[in-house]
């Protein structure tokens, strides 16, 4: 049977892998139920179906740069970010940001709201300026930023159809130098949050919420010599992994050594698998204005996390206008949790975490472990009603609906 990357979800149907767009269209048109599985980096049943489970990785790969000044780069849905970015870098071009893993597919990442970090950087989906998908009738539909349905079509959770390609904005290539600081007092995430997170193009702070010190990764476009002391911390004396006890072999180059954007913005290298997936993940998004309050809540829960938490990461994401994006309409702080792979032990902790964060208007990540119900999601994501209507427009018979959508985005 097919499983997700973490191995905690076994899908009900065998994976079908069409080799042409025409074959995909025919498969979708004939099926009663369809869902799409990307690289499997979701940690819940968002991709599951009792019908046809489709993978798009074997469709012809497309990385069409064309005229980057007018359109950007058009890529096939199943292409991994690491493959796209290498092709762009070879042409002297770049994307605005990347996630932690270059191994994820562009369509899967965008459709679930995956993001990188940076005060001025929107999520990965914010770079999309056009999308082509197969609708419930097996027809190709293309939407661009000029279309009124566009803002609801990118972070779509697979509810509109099967994405075939996306066109992404590009910019001139740039270099990044990555430096890591050990021993930054966790208090600085409250008293100096803006200075910490605004200190580089992309910033991540790693902690277990018990240790009084955090590790901060700063990815800078300014290629100056790194300071030996910063924010009460010290420049790392070697390479680091986000989880302190793990070897840093798979991490991207650190130590302030300049390099291409695509080899520094991810935390992990494309040529290595960063872990075996023996984990669960949750992530919560709070308004940037509530950052200090969120840190206070998490520090108070540190001992509750201790038996099940491997590491937590704090990042910032700029506001966007995509309907189901976790950063829709507000600058955002992303609070990520990597748990041990023991769902029975993790679920009660997640419930306590969500209860504690609830007063901060917290939004859970669509593709990870969460406890929120449909009413809570509709309250926290103000465009849910609009999105449900949009999905019904493109899929009136519910071909792309599954138990996950029926539970969290009911008609």
C-alpha positions in Angstrom: 0.0 0.0 0.0 1.0 3.6 -0.6 2.0 5.6 2.5 3.0 9.2 3.1 6.6 10.3 3.7 6.3 10.0 7.5 4.6 6.6 7.3 1.7 7.5 9.6 -0.9 7.5 6.8 -1.7 4.5 4.7 -3.8 5.5 1.7 -7.0 3.6 0.9 -6.2 3.4 -2.8 -3.2 2.4 -4.9 -1.4 5.2 -6.6 -2.0 5.8 -10.3 0.7 7.6 -12.3 -0.4 8.8 -15.7 2.4 9.6 -18.1 0.7 12.2 -20.3 -1.7 15.1 -19.6 -4.2 13.5 -22.0 -4.1 10.2 -20.0 -4.6 12.2 -16.8 -7.6 14.0 -18.3 -9.2 10.7 -19.3 -8.6 9.2 -15.9 -10.2 12.2 -14.1 -13.2 12.3 -16.4 -14.0 8.6 -15.8 -13.5 8.5 -12.1 -16.1 9.1 -9.5 -13.7 10.3 -6.9 -10.1 11.6 -7.3 -7.4 13.0 -5.0 -3.8 13.9 -5.7 -0.7 12.8 -3.8 2.5 14.9 -4.2 5.7 14.0 -2.5 3.7 12.9 0.6 5.0 15.4 3.0 1.6 16.0 4.6 0.9 14.4 8.0 -2.8 13.9 7.9 -5.4 12.4 5.4 -5.7 15.5 3.2 -4.7 13.4 0.1 -6.6 10.2 0.9 -9.6 9.0 -1.2 -11.8 6.0 -1.6 -11.5 6.5 -5.4 -8.6 7.2 -7.6 -5.3 8.4 -6.0 -3.2 10.2 -8.6 0.4 11.1 -8.7 1.6 13.6 -11.3 5.4 13.0 -11.0 5.6 11.0 -14.2 3.9 13.5 -16.4 6.4 15.1 -18.8 8.6 17.4 -16.8 8.3 21.1 -17.8 10.6 23.9 -16.7 9.9 26.6 -19.3 11.6 29.8 -18.5 10.5 31.5 -21.7 10.5 35.3 -21.3 11.1 35.8 -17.5 10.4 39.5 -17.8 6.8 38.9 -18.8 5.7 35.5 -17.4 8.3 33.9 -15.2 8.9 30.1 -15.2 6.2 27.6 -16.0 6.8 24.2 -14.3 5.0 20.9 -14.3 3.1 20.2 -11.0 5.2 17.2 -9.9 8.6 18.9 -10.3 10.5 19.3 -7.1 11.7 22.7 -6.0 15.3 21.6 -6.1 15.0 20.8 -9.8 13.3 24.1 -10.6 15.8 26.2 -8.7 18.9 24.6 -10.3 17.5 25.4 -13.8 16.7 29.0 -12.8 20.1 29.5 -11.2 21.8 28.2 -14.4 20.0 31.1 -16.2 20.8 33.7 -13.7 17.3 33.8 -12.2 15.8 33.1 -8.8 12.6 32.7 -6.8 11.7 35.0 -3.9 12.0 32.2 -1.3 12.1 28.5 -0.6 10.9 26.1 2.1 13.1 24.1 4.4 13.2 21.1 2.0 14.0 21.3 -1.7 12.6 17.8 -2.1 8.9 18.9 -2.1 6.8 19.3 -5.3 5.8 22.7 -6.4 2.1 21.9 -6.7 1.9 20.1 -3.3 3.7 22.9 -1.5 1.6 25.7 -3.0 -1.7 23.9 -2.5 -1.2 23.5 1.2 0.4 26.9 2.1 4.0 25.9 2.5 6.3 28.8 3.2 9.9 29.8 3.9 10.8 32.6 6.2 11.4 36.4 6.1 9.7 39.5 7.2 9.1 40.6 3.6 8.6 37.1 2.0 5.2 35.7 1.3 4.6 32.0 1.2 5.7 29.9 -1.8 2.3 30.2 -3.4 2.6 34.0 -3.4 5.0 33.6 -6.4 2.4 31.9 -8.6 1.0 34.0 -11.3 -0.9 31.3 -13.3 -2.2 27.8 -12.7 -3.5 25.1 -15.1 -5.5 22.2 -13.7 -7.8 19.4 -14.8 -11.3 20.0 -13.7 -14.0 17.4 -12.8 -15.0 17.0 -16.5 -11.4 16.2 -17.5 -11.0 19.7 -19.1 -8.0 21.9 -18.7 -8.6 25.2 -16.9 -6.1 28.1 -16.7 -6.4 31.0 -14.3 -4.1 34.0 -14.0 -3.8 36.8 -11.5 -6.4 38.8 -13.5 -9.1 36.2 -12.9 -11.4 36.8 -10.0 -11.2 33.1 -9.0 -7.4 33.1 -8.9 -6.9 34.0 -5.3 -8.9 31.0 -4.3 -7.2 28.6 -6.7 -3.6 28.3 -5.5 -3.8 27.2 -1.9 -6.7 24.9 -2.9 -6.1 21.7 -0.9 -6.8 19.7 -4.1 -10.5 20.7 -4.0 -10.7 22.3 -7.5 -9.0 19.7 -9.6 -5.6 18.1 -10.5 -2.9 20.8 -11.0 -0.9 20.2 -14.2 1.4 23.3 -14.2 2.1 26.6 -12.4 3.9 29.7 -13.5 6.1 31.4 -10.9 7.4 34.9 -10.7 11.2 35.1 -11.0 13.9 37.7 -10.2 17.6 38.1 -10.9 19.8 35.5 -9.1 21.3 36.5 -5.8 23.7 35.1 -3.2 23.0 34.2 0.4 25.4 33.6 3.3 24.1 31.5 6.1 25.3 32.0 9.7 24.1 30.2 12.9 24.2 31.6 16.4 24.2 29.4 19.5 23.1 30.5 22.9 20.7 33.3 22.1 18.6 33.9 25.2 15.0 32.8 24.5 14.0 36.1 26.2 15.1 37.9 23.0 12.2 36.3 21.1 10.0 38.4 23.4 11.9 41.6 24.1 13.6 41.9 20.6 11.4 39.8 18.3 11.5 42.4 15.5 15.2 42.8 15.7 15.9 39.0 15.7 13.5 38.1 12.9 14.4 41.2 10.8 18.1 40.7 11.1 18.4 38.8 7.7 16.5 38.0 4.6 15.4 34.7 6.1 15.6 33.9 9.8 14.7 30.7 11.8 14.9 30.2 15.5 15.1 26.7 16.9 14.2 25.7 20.4 12.5 23.1 22.6 10.8 25.7 24.8 12.6 24.4 27.9 16.2 25.4 27.2 16.7 29.0 28.1 18.7 29.5 24.9 17.7 29.2 21.3 19.7 28.6 18.1 19.1 31.2 15.3 19.9 30.6 11.6 20.3 33.9 9.6 20.3 33.7 5.8 21.7 37.1 4.7 21.8 38.8 1.3 24.4 41.2 2.7 27.7 39.3 2.3 29.6 41.0 5.2 31.7 39.2 7.8 29.5 37.7 10.5 29.6 39.2 13.9 31.2 36.8 16.5 28.6 37.9 19.1 25.0 38.7 18.4 21.8 39.1 20.5 23.6 37.6 23.5 24.6 34.5 21.4 27.8 33.4 19.8 28.7 32.4 16.2 28.5 28.6 15.9 31.9 26.9 15.8 30.8 24.4 13.2 27.8 23.2 11.1 24.5 22.7 12.9 21.4 20.6 12.3 18.0 22.1 13.5 17.9 19.2 16.0 21.0 19.5 18.1 21.7 15.8 18.5 21.5 15.2 14.7 24.6 15.3 12.5 24.8 18.4 10.2 25.9 16.5 7.1 22.6 17.1 5.3 22.3 20.8 6.2 23.1 23.5 3.6 26.4 25.4 3.9 26.8 27.6 6.9 29.7 29.6 8.4 28.9 32.7 6.4 30.2 31.2 3.1 28.4 33.0 0.3 26.6 30.8 -2.3 23.7 30.7 -4.7 20.2 31.4 -3.2 19.0 27.9 -4.1 21.9 26.3 -2.1 21.3 28.4 1.1 17.6 29.2 1.5 16.6 25.6 2.2 17.8 24.1 5.5 18.7 20.8 3.8 20.5 19.9 0.6 18.7 18.3 -2.3 21.2 15.5 -2.8 20.6 14.2 0.7 17.4 12.9 2.4 17.2 15.0 5.7 15.6 12.2 7.7 13.7 9.0 7.3 10.4 10.6 8.0 10.1 9.1 11.5 8.2 12.1 12.9 4.9 14.0 13.0 4.6 17.7 12.4 2.2 20.5 13.5 2.3 24.2 12.6 0.4 27.2 13.8 0.2 30.8 12.5 -0.4 33.8 14.7 -0.6 37.5 13.8 2.8 39.1 13.8 1.5 41.6 16.4 0.9 38.8 18.8 4.5 37.3 18.6 5.6 38.1 22.1 2.3 36.6 23.6 2.8 33.5 21.5 6.4 33.0 22.8 5.1 33.4 26.4 2.4 30.7 25.8 5.0 28.3 24.4 7.5 28.8 27.1 4.8 28.0 29.7 4.1 24.8 27.8 7.7 23.7 27.6 7.5 20.9 30.1 4.3 19.6 28.5 6.1 19.4 25.2 9.2 17.7 26.5 8.2 14.0 26.2 7.1 14.3 22.5 8.8 17.3 20.9 12.0 16.9 18.8 12.3 20.6 17.9 10.3 23.7 17.4 11.0 26.4 14.8 9.9 30.1 14.7 9.7 32.0 11.4 7.9 35.0 9.9 5.8 35.2 6.8 4.6 38.3 5.0 0.9 38.8 4.4 -0.7 37.7 1.1 -4.2 37.6 -0.4 -4.6 33.9 -1.2 -7.9 32.7 0.4 -6.7 29.7 2.3 -3.2 30.8 2.9 -2.2 30.8 6.6 -0.8 34.3 6.1 -3.8 35.6 4.3 -4.5 39.2 5.2 -1.9 39.5 7.9 1.9 39.5 8.6 2.4 36.2 10.4 4.6 34.3 12.8 4.8 30.6 12.0 5.3 28.2 14.9 6.4 24.8 13.8 6.6 21.6 15.8 8.4 18.4 14.9 7.1 15.6 17.2 8.1 12.0 17.7 6.0 9.6 15.6 3.6 8.5 18.3 0.2 9.9 17.4 -1.5 8.7 20.6 1.1 10.6 22.7 1.2 13.7 20.5 -2.5 14.3 20.0 -3.3 15.3 23.6 -0.3 17.7 23.6 -1.5 19.2 20.3 -5.0 19.7 21.9 -3.4 21.5 24.9 -1.3 23.6 22.5 -4.2 24.7 20.4 -6.3 25.6 23.5 -3.5 27.8 24.8 -2.9 29.5 21.5 -6.6 30.0 20.7 -6.9 33.6 22.1 -4.2 34.6 19.6 -6.5 33.9 16.5 -4.3 31.0 15.6 -4.6 29.2 12.2 -3.4 25.6 11.9 -1.4 24.3 8.9 -3.8 22.4 6.5 -1.4 19.6 5.9 -0.2 18.8 9.4 -1.5 17.4 12.6 -4.2 19.6 14.2 -7.3 19.3 16.4 -9.4 22.3 15.2 -12.9 21.6 13.9 -14.7 23.1 10.9 -16.3 25.9 12.9 -12.9 27.0 14.3 -11.3 26.9 10.9 -14.1 29.0 9.4 -13.6 31.6 12.1 -9.8 31.7 11.7 -9.7 31.6 7.9 -12.1 34.3 6.9 -12.3 33.2 3.2 -13.5 29.7 3.9 -17.1 30.3 2.8 -15.9 31.9 -0.4 -13.5 29.0 -1.0 -16.2 26.4 -0.5 -18.4 28.2 -3.1 -15.5 28.3 -5.5 -14.8 24.6 -5.1 -18.5 23.8 -5.8 -18.3 26.0 -9.0 -15.5 23.9 -10.4 -16.5 20.6 -8.9 -20.3 20.6 -8.5 -20.6 16.8 -8.0 -17.8 16.7 -5.4 -15.4 14.5 -7.4 -12.4 15.9 -5.6 -14.0 15.9 -2.1 -12.9 13.4 0.5 -13.4 12.8 4.2 -10.9 15.4 5.1 -12.7 18.2 3.1 -16.1 17.0 4.3 -14.9 17.3 7.9 -13.0 20.6 7.8 -14.6 22.4 4.8 -18.2 21.1 4.7 -20.6 22.3 2.1 
